[in-house]
Amino acid sequence: MCNKIKLFDCVAILLSVMLSFLFFAGYAMAGAPEKVDCQAEIEWDLTSEVSITNFGCKTGEHKKDPALIFTAELKNVSDKPLRYRINIFLLDMDKAAGHLVPRKGKPPVVEPGKSETVTIPFIKTSELSKKILVIVKTMGL
């Protein structure tokens, strides 16, 4: 009887751990864009009020310096005007950059149903990252 209880407890704990892993993995991938043009393992952490419709990365130049350049198109899927903060972390290179979307405006917001494209360069970075984390949050006005 004692061994059966221990086995039941072990199975219950293992099942709980597996379900929580699937929940959090699904949450991290919930906002992944349909079109991604970037050869990297990307983790997405997006607010429910935004959709990334297009995301890409490439190497190039920014003001005559080599750069890894990211392009993201953010769409406001809420029913109110919002401003966003996008952060991109190159996890295997210990680098990060961020941008306000939109950067300017009166008021600086993306209207419901509208999209805004932003370019984020990592200056003096000449190679593609293999592990990337993208975070998008809403900002207060």
Protein Blocks (a to p, Z undefined) as FASTA:
>chain_A
ZZmmmmmmmmmmmmmmmmmmmmmmmmmmmmgcfbdcddddddddddfkbccfbdcddddd
eehiacdddddddddfbfbdcddddddddfknopacdddddfbdcdddddehiacddddd
dehiabdcfbdcdddddddZZ
